[in-house]
Amino acid sequence: MRNQEEGKEVLVAPEIKNAMQNTKSSHAEMMSYNSKMIGADVQVVRTKNGTTWRGKVEKVVDEEYFEISKFDNPLETEIVSMYDIRSLSYDTI
């Protein structure tokens, strides 16, 4: 595999090529898995400032972040890390 870098041809080792392809497929798998969250009702727990609120997952931004609309104002959305999201269960309702 050849890679163009600043006008120079760089030869890429087969091990690196395989790692790059695995990274692409794992990214696609993660995005596919995360897309299952779309439409889910969740609780957002902001660990930095200690706030919590409930919302709905609207879309997947990337491997870690989701766009979530707020229950009390569905037109207001925030980008939230998966680490700040909790599923709504009977304990949290």
Phi, psi and omega in degrees: 000135179249144182233133178271124179222112180052043177079359180256148173271129180240128178277129182255129181297149179303326180296320179290320178301314179297319179297320179295318179292321178296321179297318179296317181290323179291327176297314180296320178296318180295317180295321178295316179297314181295331181295341177293343180281343183301129181093351182284141173276130185224165171249132178259126179241104179279107184289332182292317183245001174077011179274152174226146176203163182252148180198191182230134179289121181263319179200163176267126179273311176203200184296336184244335190249147178233151171264125185234130176268150182273141178300317185284344177207085186300341178281345178267122179237157175224150173270124188231139176289146178300337181284348177256009184251134176236142177287149176277122178236183179299332179289329185262352183280000000 
